[in-house]
């Protein structure tokens, strides 16, 4: 029986002049290993991740302001708002609930009631409610948004119920470099009822707004029951949910570098193995002339 009692690793080194085919092949494979992954990632059009998406439950708080416009058949408008004591609605109830106890409201319930002349049946209702909208997890963004809903009917009504979700709508990704308070300004004021076109134009020009989705409405027709004073009550019930939002944002420089390396390094690793095998085949089989030297490690 024979035992291996001692061994020395032997390394074969292949040398060539700088101006030689072997050196040219070496630098060609080296450049190929570096450049080809970049070309490949560029052609896939996903080399630099300039935008990304994350999900967050926003912090939404009602600002306890309102503007409600009722329209009758005779083109008469009846307005109740929170900016003029003469135009207050007779009843205004608000309930914000946090069902999962994460210190962020999950839903909003509002009941608005006002007294209107019975001889002016209502065919349309417009409701405007400002809220404070804020996200802070990845991007710090705060703005004043609007809850807007309108309903038109061919039949006069006595109540309107709305069930919907409040959603953030973005036209451009959010910047994440600093706190963004660009749209954190009041939208409603005492003159808003006279400047609705301007309100709509200013709000629509924003890059980020809140809007209602999955909206379901119930319009109750007017009954003939009236009180002795010739007035009737119109009631609006809003039931809104605040679901988790999908936020689109601009990635930072280091996030782009991280995403680039995540894609680049695996491709480089695969090409490195391929190029190493090409070198081994070419030099060990003397496809290109080189000087072979044996180098053994010192004991």
N, C-alpha and C positions, 0 to 999 in steps of 0.2 A: 504494500500500500504506500502511495506517495502522498506527502503532505506539502502544501504551499507554505514555506517558512519565511519568504520575503518577496516583496514585489515593488517595482518602481514604475509609476505611470509614465508613459511616453507620449509626447505631443509632437505631431507632425506640423511643421510650419511651412507655408508656401510663400515664397518671396519673389518679387519681380521689380523691375525698374519702374520709375514713375511713368515714363512714356512707353507703356506697354499695353498689350491687349488685356492682360490679367488685371492691371490696375484700372483700366477703363471699365472692365466688367464689374469690378468691385464697387466703383463709385456709381455706376449705372444702377446696380441692384440696391445700393444704399439710397440713392435718390428716389428710385421707384418705391421703396419701402416707406418713404416719407411723403412723397407727393401724391401717389396713387390713391391713398385713403381720402385725401382732401378733395381730389377730383371726383371720387365716387360719392362722397357726402354732398358735394356741391350739386351734382347731377340729380340727386334724390330730393333736392330743394328743402332739406331739413337740417342743414349744417348749423345754422344759428337760430336758436329758438328765441325770437324777439318777443313773443307773446305767450302767455300761459293762462291756465284756468284753474281756479280752486273754488271750493264750495264753503259757504259760511252762512250762519243764521244771523242776519243783521240786527242791530239794536234800533228799534223803531218806537218812537214816542209821539203820541198825539199832542198837538200844541193848543188844544182847546180853543180853537178859532174855527169859524165856519161862515160860509156864504151859500145861501139856498135861494134859488130863483124859481118861482112858479109862473107858468104861462097859461093864460086862458084863451078861449076861442077868439075873443075880441082883441087879441094882441096886447092885452093888458098884462103887465108883469107885477107880481107881488114878491117882495124881497124881504128876507129876514137874515140878519147877520150878527156877528159878535162885536162889531165896531161902533155901532150906534145904538144907544139904549132905547131909542124910539122904534128900532127895527128888530129887537130881540125876539127870538122864537119863544112861544109860550112855555114850551117844555124842551129841555135839552139834557139828555142822560148819556153818560159815557162809562163804559166798563172795559178796562184793559186787563187781560188775564195772562198769567205765566204758568202754564200747566206743567211744564217739565222742571220748573224751579231753577232755571239757569240764569236768573236775573235779567232776562230779556223777555219782553212781551211776545206772546205767540198769536194773540188774536185781539180784535177790537170790535166792540159792539156799541153802536150809537143809535139812539132813538131821538128823533126830532119831531115835534108837533107844533103846529101853528094854526091859528084861527083865520079863516078866509071867508069872504062874502059868499053866501049860498047861490047868488045869482051870477057868479063868475066861476063856472066849472073849470077845473084844471085839466089840461091836456098834455102838459109837458113839465118836467121837473129837472133842474140842474143843481148838483151838489158839489161844493168845493171844500175840501178839508185839508189843511196843511199838517205835515208830520215831519219830525226830525229823523233822518235816516243816517245810520252810521255803521261802517265796517272797520275792523281794526286788526284782524288776524294777520294777514299778509300785507295788505295796503291799508293805510289809515286815510279814510275818506268819509267826510261828513257833509251833508247837504240838507236843504229843506225841500221836501218833495210834496206832491199834491195827490190827494185822493180825489179823482174826478169821475163822476158818473152822471149820465143823462138818460132820460127815458121819454119817448113820445108815444102817444096813443090816439086812436080815432075815437075812443070812448072816454068820457070824463072819469076821473078817478078820485078816490078818497084816501088811498094809502099806497105806498111803494115799499117793497122789500127787496133788498139786494144782498146776494151771497157771492163772494168773490175772494180771490187771492191777490195780495199786493206784490208786485214784481218790480225789480230794478231792470230798466231797459238802457243798454249802453250803445252809443254810436261809435265810440272809440274806447280802447283799453284804458284802464286807470293807470296813472303814473304812481310808482311806489317809492320814489326817492325822498319824499317828505310828506308832511301832513297837507292834505288837499282840502281846502275850505272854499274853493272857487264858487260853488253854488250854495253856500251857506248864508243866504240872504232871504229876508221875508218876501213871500210871494203875494200874500193878500193884505189889503189895507182898506181904508174907508172908501177909496175911490175905485176899487176893483170892479164893483158892480156896473160902473159906467165905462170901464175900459176892458171889457172882456176880450175883444180882438187883440189888444196889446198883451194881455195876460197869456193868451194862447200862443201868440207869436214868440214872446220871450221864453216861455216854458219849452216850446218845441225847438228852439234854437240851441238848447242845452245838449251837451254830449252824454248826459246821464239824467234820466228822469224816472219817476215811479209811475206805474200804471196798473190798472186792474186787469186780471186775466181770469179765465174760467168763470166769467160773470153770468149769474143767473138772476132773473128779476121776476117779481110777482106784482102785477098791477091790479089793484082792487077797484072795481067800478063803483061809481058814486051811488049810494042808496038815497031814498027819498026821505030818510029820517033827518030832520033838521030841528034845531032848537028854536025857541020863540024869538030870538033876537035877529034872525035872518043870517046867522053865521054857521059855518060848519068847520070841523077840524080835519086837517090833512096830516097824516102821520107817515114818517119815513123811518124805516128800520134798516140799518146797515150791519151786516155780519161779515167781517173781514178776517182772513187768516194771513199770517206772516210766515210763509214757507222758507226753507233753506234756499239761498240764492247762488247762482253760478256767476262768479266774478271773473271778468277778463282783465288782465293787467299786463303792463310792460315789464319784462324781466330786466334785472339789473345786469351790469357788466359781468360780475362774477357768476351769476346764474347762467349766462350765455356760455361762459368759459367751461363751467361744470358740465353743461349739456353737450358741448362740443367734445370734451374729453371722454365722456361716457360713450359717445359714438366712435370717436377716433381711435382710442387705444385698442379696442377689440379687433378692429380691421388691421391696425398696425401689427398686432400680435400674430394674426393669421398670415399676413404677408411676410413677416419676419421668419416664420417657420418654413414657408415656401422658398424664400430666397436663400435661406441657409442650406436647404437640400439641393438647390441649383448649384451653389458654390461647391458643395461637397462632391457632386457628380462631376462638375467640370474639372476641378483641380485633382481629384483622386484618379480620374481616368485620363489625365493629361490631354484634355481637349484643347487647352491653351497651355503653352509652355511656361513653366515656372521652375524655380529652384526649390527643391524639397529639402528641408532640414529637419533633423530629428533632435528634439529637445527633451531631455529627461530632468525631472525635478531633483533638486539636491536633497540628500538624506540628512 
